[in-house]
Amino acid sequence: MICSSSLHLGGARCTYNHAVERIGEVIDVAGVVIIVTATGVVISAGAAAVGLGHHESGVYRRFRRQLGRTILLGLEPLMVGDIVRTVAAEPSRRHMFL
């Protein structure tokens, strides 16, 4: 739930900006989970390939390519989360210089 009773300040209802910021945070967490999980899978696959005696230069190239794809895949939700939070941010001079 985006706006639970614990998020209400002084009994006030959850604001649009607060809800959108929470959505942005959830999207960021998804991006981090993607990167961490997929990196573990890529490392495991690379280690297994080396353990099976595959040619190391081919394994290294495949590992590098897959790791790069993993990072790009995880960066997409991180960027979306930033964009969502930027839309929700109230305009101020402080935000303009960040």
Sequence and secondary structure as in RCSB ss.txt:
>XXXX:A:sequence
MICSSSLHLGGARCTYNHAVERIGEVIDVAGVVIIVTATGVVISAGAAAVGLGHHESGVYRRFRRQLGRTILLGL
EPLMVGDIVRTVAAEPSRRHMFL
>XXXX:A:secstr
  S GGG STT    HHHHHHHHHHHHHHHHHHHHHHHHHHHHHHHHHHHHTT  HHHHHHHHHHHHHHHHHHHH
HHHHHHHHHHHHHS   HHHHT 
